Amino acid sequence: MDCRFVDDLQTNQEKINNFLCLGSGYVGVLTMTVFASQYKNKKFIINDKFKNVIDKWNNSGKILRKSIENINKDDVQSNLPIVEKNFHNLFSNVFNENLFFKNFYSDEEILATDVVFVCVNTPSLYSNKIKTNISIEQIELEIKRGIEHDMRNVFDCLEELCERILQSKNLLSIFKERIIIQKSTVPIETLKLIKDKIFKFFKNNRTRILEIIDAKNSHLLEYFEYDHKIFEYVSKYFKLVNIPEFLAEGSAINNLLCPDRVLLGYIKDDKESYRASLIIKSIYEKWIDKEKIILLDSTSSEMTKIVSNAFLAQRISSINSITGICELYGADINILSQTVGMDSRIGKNYLKASMGFGGSCLKKDTLSLIFFLSSNNLVVEANYWTQVLVLNEFQRLRISEKIKNCSLKRNKTVTIFGLSFKGDTNDVRGSNSIFLISYLLNHNVQIKLYDPLVTKYELENELKMYDNDESQWVNMTYCDFYLDSLIDSSVLVFCNNHSYFNNFEMEKLYLKMNDDACLFDLYDIFCLENMKKIGFKVFKLGVNDLNPNNFINI
Ligand code: UGA
């Protein structure tokens, strides 16, 4: 019997050589890339149930490696599925060296695996279309109930793993100690629920296991005689740890290399889970300070993840709630962000006014928090967090309406630059631009779109989630060149802050547009005075110079 785990943690850490990651999304790929570059002598396999996703990684990875061998590294254009700062080089050094992408993991690979990372996505359980044609009161009613995370991917991939272990009919695999790291964002108490599900799986399959155990290994039969013994089996051979992910797109590699903290959540009163988190701690200690790695009970670690995102959302909504009054009185929200944030008790981060927070996480996790609170009858608390999301939707609607009115007044096209949810990524999930596009399509406004990173396919795919139908898309033109998108346009909206936009020669853009050109600089990219000198009428969030001749008259 392969009894790999002994009490000496150092020995254990060294004996951990094979990692399997379930899920080839953002978190899985970036986390494994960083682990693989820290541990060149260990093997990392990323698995995904979608073959096309794995093929995409393998094809683009091979092209990348080939071109690096032939050309100067700096000339290489990456077509990797993820656009992320500092990822490209790190990835090219480990891809097909000690990091592999597979659509299928073999019995041998299951047997070899010491650590399984669960990095599958847990979207909101919400199948309705996202509405842009809706009043704020209706939005509030929808938010109030909150929305659960959809946990099916987490449970399904673990059930498949258990099933594959049994199907191999290999006792070494069935009695192999593994650490299962749950990294997907989940509701509280999930780690305990996972343990219970694995327990139920083996309880329901007791007879299959008894048939596999031969006379030579009859001492193993005791594990499956009683329920409490099966529970012990699960604790020992599926050591569960929750490690919430705090990486943000754009800074993800840096977040993984120099995190503010790493939380290792173990199941209370489960010594195997606790022991596993100590082993994982020693793995992280190779590149992260001991003091930043915190061991805590899994309920607290799961809760920390959701509450952290809700707090980030709350700060953005707080600053955004001041933009309207700044526009009325001529105060400047950017100055306010700076001066308020200079108070060290408040801090400067997440105080940048915007059209609202986008992305797939802040809203989803705040909705999940509201769901917990509402389902536990904590009404006042649920209402408090509801307002954070109401404010976000309100801000999106408020700005969308301004842009619509501005364009209808001029009866001309609106041009939108920037389609992803924030700068320097191609991720369009929850993006303000897509919300704005949907809103404008619902009001029959002609739009032209440009983004240096987002493809037409990605745009249309995301737009299908919104409350307009495809026949309305005739009013929308995706342009490959930004200057083309300005022809016949009198409203230009910068809807995210790709660093690419910083180099735009705005005079050129102005000349391409119709007279009376209006600029909505929603991310404070350009100097107001310079834009006015060029001739633009300018709208900046939370800023108003109170001179109607200079400002967009909406
Ligand atoms: C967020 C969290 O920041 C991460 O810590 C977390 O790990 C991640 O969710 C997750 O749960 O996976 P991310 O969604 O990548 O990361 O993006 P953020 O940088 O937090 O930005 C979210 C949105 O807020 C963007 O639309 C951004 O433009 C907006 N934002 C951010 C503002 O409007 N103002 C700010 O001051 C900061």
Residues whose N, C-alpha, C, O or C-beta is under 5 A from the ligand:
A	BS01	UGA	E245 F246 L247 A248 E249 I316 Y350 L351 K352 A353 S354 G356 F357 G358 G359 S360 C361 L362 F421 K422
